[in-house]
Amino acid sequence: MHAMDPSAFLHLARARRTARAHAAAAVPEAAIAAVLEAARWAPSAANRQPWSFVVVADPELKQALRRSFLEEAAAHGERYRSVTEKQADLLLAPALILVCGDDGTKARYVNAEEIGEGVQEELFLLSMGAAIQNMLLAATACGLTSTWIARPARLPAVRALLGVPAELRSIAFVALGVAQHPPHWAENMRNPVKWHPDRFSAA
């Protein structure tokens, strides 16, 4: 395998930022295809590839998703409503992808019975997280802004609007826009890695 320049990948990982808003410009179809292709190549437990994706393009449907999110929050406390109101407009992003997972794949692990339901669930969620991370990195590589939004994806009203089959679990939305400026990052945004190479040296 040809090795890529690690500094190029690290620059990509550092440049990935969680966007709090997205510019109105349309996201090219080629970029959306690249994001989905990246998800397809994510690692998954026992290579079960549990993911399915729904690309939402209709502006009226996005508005309906936003309304459902806000309506659900109305029955909660002020802090919950405040956070929801800040997140709701992200559902109007130029490109919106619902990430779903097939719960039925868990029972098809070779050792499913031995590891039990708890471990099956852990492996399932780890697989879904890997797919979403691939999507976010690919979005950055394509010059897009991205946001991972989990809560509205789980709402029954949102699932109904998108016609999500009962056998699929809706995990999260990935909202995408076209970046207007180079992403900002600084070293102090992350805690440093603390490790001691000498502890791994041969005796």
Residue pairs with C-beta under 8 A, 6 or more apart in sequence:
12 137
12 140
12 141
13 137
14 185
15 140
15 182
15 183
15 185
16 136
16 137
16 139
16 140
16 146
16 183
17 140
17 145
17 183
17 184
17 185
18 146
18 147
18 148
19 145
19 146
19 147
19 175
19 177
20 86
20 90
20 147
21 89
21 90
21 177
22 90
22 93
22 94
22 145
22 147
22 175
22 176
22 177
22 178
23 94
23 145
23 177
23 178
23 179
23 180
24 94
24 177
25 94
25 177
25 178
26 94
26 178
27 94
27 95
27 144
27 176
27 177
27 178
31 95
31 139
31 142
31 143
31 144
31 176
32 55
32 95
32 97
32 176
34 138
34 141
34 142
35 97
35 135
35 138
35 139
35 142
35 144
35 174
35 176
36 53
36 55
36 97
36 135
37 138
38 134
38 135
38 137
38 138
39 51
39 53
39 99
39 131
39 132
39 134
39 135
39 138
40 49
40 51
41 134
42 51
42 127
42 130
42 131
42 133
42 134
43 127
43 130
44 50
44 51
44 127
44 130
44 131
45 109
45 123
45 124
45 126
45 127
46 108
46 109
46 110
46 123
48 105
48 106
48 108
48 109
48 127
49 105
49 127
50 101
50 102
50 103
50 105
50 106
50 124
50 127
50 128
51 99
51 100
51 101
51 102
51 127
51 128
51 131
52 100
52 101
52 102
52 168
53 97
53 98
53 99
53 100
54 97
54 98
54 100
54 162
54 164
55 95
55 96
55 97
56 62
56 65
56 96
56 97
56 98
56 162
57 95
57 96
59 92
61 161
61 162
62 91
62 92
62 93
62 96
63 92
64 161
65 91
65 96
65 152
65 158
65 161
65 162
66 88
66 89
66 91
66 92
68 152
68 155
68 157
68 158
68 161
69 84
69 87
69 88
69 91
69 151
69 152
69 155
69 158
70 84
70 85
70 88
71 157
72 84
72 155
72 157
73 80
73 81
73 84
73 85
74 81
76 84
84 151
87 149
87 151
87 152
90 147
90 149
90 173
90 175
91 149
91 152
91 173
91 175
93 147
93 175
93 176
93 177
94 176
94 177
94 178
95 144
95 175
95 176
95 177
96 173
96 174
96 175
96 176
97 135
97 173
97 174
97 175
97 176
98 153
98 162
98 164
98 170
98 172
98 173
99 128
99 131
99 132
99 135
99 153
99 170
99 171
99 172
99 173
99 174
100 164
100 168
100 169
100 170
100 171
101 124
101 127
101 128
101 168
101 169
101 171
102 167
102 168
102 169
103 124
103 167
103 168
103 169
104 167
105 124
106 112
106 117
106 120
106 121
106 123
106 124
107 120
109 115
109 120
109 123
112 120
115 123
128 171
128 172
132 148
132 171
132 172
132 174
135 146
135 174
136 146
136 148
136 174
139 145
139 146
139 174
139 176
140 146
140 183
143 178
143 179
144 176
144 177
144 178
144 179
145 176
145 177
145 178
145 179
145 183
146 174
146 175
146 176
146 177
147 173
147 174
147 175
148 172
148 173
148 174
149 172
149 173
149 174
149 175
150 171
150 172
150 173
152 158
152 173
153 170
153 171
153 172
153 173
154 170
158 170
159 170
162 170
164 170
